[in-house]
Amino acid sequence: MKAMKGADEETRIVDVGKENFGLGVLRRGVVKPGATVTALNHVQLTEVYYILSGGGTLVTGGEVTHVKPFPSDNVLVTTVVGPSNTAVFTKPAQTRQVKAGDVVIIPAGVYHGWAEVPDHVEYLAFRPDPARVLPAGYVNPTLRK
């Protein structure tokens, strides 16, 4: 399975009974050390990352500034991760090196971002959706060919 064209695109969203479940294949390119670390949080969705290839430094939790909610009609909100915010890390709580084979769980509401990616990082993002904020039955158009 290859990453979709954009940075954050959902592959499929399935109704699994009591909740929906989203799956995306994501890829990040080079992030140079010392750059401002953009922070994201997803208000209602926990994410589980399984690193497929590459790696980098993942930042989670901590203090942020310049919090800005994504517009409610943004595709990230309507189809990928539900209500979310972007911000800038001022004091990260945790940084960790991740590589192929690692699993990371990011609970709903926790800010996260990439502080350094030497080459690339590609990962599966599993998104359990008990609040059903994502549209069940969604299939990324690139998979319909």
C-alpha positions in Angstrom: 0.0 0.0 0.0 1.5 3.4 -1.0 0.9 6.8 0.6 -1.7 8.9 -1.1 -0.7 12.1 -2.9 -1.2 14.5 0.0 0.4 14.6 3.4 -2.7 13.4 5.3 -5.2 11.5 3.4 -7.5 8.8 4.6 -7.5 5.5 2.7 -10.7 4.0 4.0 -13.2 4.5 6.8 -15.2 1.4 7.9 -18.2 1.0 10.2 -17.1 -1.7 12.6 -20.2 -1.9 14.7 -20.0 0.4 17.7 -17.6 2.8 16.0 -16.0 3.8 12.7 -12.4 3.0 12.0 -10.1 5.0 9.7 -6.9 3.9 8.1 -4.4 6.2 6.3 -1.0 5.7 4.8 1.0 8.8 5.5 4.4 10.1 4.4 6.5 13.0 5.7 9.6 14.3 3.9 12.7 15.9 5.3 12.3 18.0 8.4 15.6 19.7 9.4 16.6 19.8 13.0 16.1 23.2 14.7 13.0 24.1 12.6 9.9 25.3 14.3 7.8 22.2 15.2 4.2 22.4 14.1 1.9 20.8 16.6 -1.4 19.1 15.7 -4.1 17.6 18.0 -7.2 15.8 17.1 -10.0 16.6 19.6 -11.9 13.3 19.4 -9.6 10.7 17.7 -6.8 8.7 19.0 -4.2 7.7 16.4 -1.9 4.6 16.3 1.1 4.9 14.1 2.9 1.9 12.7 6.2 3.0 11.1 6.7 1.3 7.7 9.9 2.9 6.5 12.3 5.7 7.4 12.1 7.4 10.7 12.6 10.6 12.7 12.0 12.4 15.9 8.4 12.5 17.0 7.3 15.1 19.6 4.2 14.5 21.7 2.5 16.6 24.5 3.8 19.7 26.1 3.2 23.4 25.8 2.1 25.1 22.6 1.2 28.6 21.4 -0.7 30.0 18.4 -3.5 27.5 18.7 -5.8 27.7 15.7 -8.7 25.3 14.9 -9.0 23.9 11.5 -12.1 25.2 9.6 -15.0 22.8 10.0 -15.3 22.3 6.2 -11.6 21.4 5.8 -11.1 17.9 4.4 -8.9 17.0 7.4 -11.9 17.7 9.7 -14.6 16.2 7.5 -12.8 13.0 6.3 -9.4 12.4 8.0 -9.2 13.2 11.7 -12.3 15.2 12.8 -12.1 18.5 14.7 -8.4 19.4 15.1 -6.1 22.3 16.0 -2.7 23.4 14.8 -0.2 25.2 17.0 3.5 25.6 17.6 5.4 23.7 20.2 7.2 25.9 22.8 8.1 23.1 25.2 7.6 19.5 24.1 6.9 17.0 26.8 8.4 14.0 25.0 10.6 13.4 22.0 11.4 10.0 20.7 13.2 8.5 17.8 11.0 6.2 15.7 12.0 3.8 13.0 10.4 1.0 10.9 8.6 -1.4 13.0 7.8 1.0 15.9 4.3 1.6 17.1 3.2 4.9 18.7 -0.2 5.7 20.3 -1.3 9.3 20.4 -4.4 9.8 22.6 -7.1 12.2 21.5 -6.3 15.8 22.4 -2.5 15.3 22.6 -0.4 17.6 20.5 2.1 15.9 18.2 4.5 16.7 15.4 7.8 15.9 13.7 10.9 17.7 15.0 13.3 16.0 12.6 13.1 13.6 9.6 16.4 13.0 8.0 15.0 11.5 4.8 11.4 10.4 5.1 9.0 8.6 7.4 6.1 6.5 6.0 3.5 5.1 8.4 0.1 3.6 8.8 -2.3 5.7 10.9 -5.0 3.7 12.5 -7.9 5.9 13.8 -10.6 4.4 16.0 -13.6 6.6 15.9 -16.1 5.9 18.7 -17.8 9.3 18.3 -18.3 8.6 14.5 -17.0 11.9 13.4 -15.6 10.3 10.2 -17.8 9.3 7.3 -18.3 5.5 7.3 -17.9 3.9 3.9 -15.4 6.5 2.7 -12.9 5.1 0.1 -10.1 7.4 -1.2 -10.8 8.2 -4.8 -7.4 7.0 -5.9 -8.3 3.5 -4.8 -11.5 3.4 -6.9 -9.6 3.1 -10.3 
